[in-house]
Amino acid sequence: MDVKEAIMTRRAYRSFVPVTINGDLVDDLAGCAGLAPSCNNFQPWRFVFVYGPPALEKLHEALSEGNRWAKDASLIIAAFARRQDDCTLPGRDYFLLDVGMAVAFIILRATELGLVAHSIAGYDEKKAKQALGIPDDMLLITLINVGKHTTELKPYFSENQIKGEQGRPPRKSIGEYTFIDRYTG
């Protein structure tokens, strides 16, 4: 699978069946994240890969009700960073871009491996950080839920979640977000 095919194939599915997670997979995903570009090569990202059942159960307590489907993920990756560990430019939180690029590398590699990697913001940051031992001065940016896709729909899925499982949600046209030489929106 080439990069464009991974981009075209990637979906944020919520229906998972268990998949075996091992150290080789963790090393593979983490290694890909580590190759992402970053300002001055500071590499501000930090990740906790959670796949042991007791650790997953503890982290599940931090999930919002709308993300209860994430309890079926075989692996949850916490992505976090500290602003001062990256370029600090007035008015720019550059560390967010750099972590986002590393997360995208994880998502694309997982897609290439036949897995789903679905990042979310629906969690209680304080509870999640506590469960994972993440210091208070770090920002928990996202949780990436990794699993093997199934077409089985869960009875607790919302109408929008069901639609998202059955077909790719509509995307904006290129003309809605792309401008040449000057923003004209």
Secondary structure, 3 states (H helix, E strand, C coil): CCHHHHHHHCCCCCCEECCCCCHHHHHHHHHHHCCCCCHHHCCCCEEEEECCHHHHHHHHCCECHHHHHHHHCCEEEEEEECHHHCCCECCECHHHHHHHHHHHHHHHHHHHCCCEEEEECCECHHHHHHHHCCCCCCEEEEEEEEEEECCCCCCCCCHHHHHHHHCCCCCCCHHHHCCCCCCCC
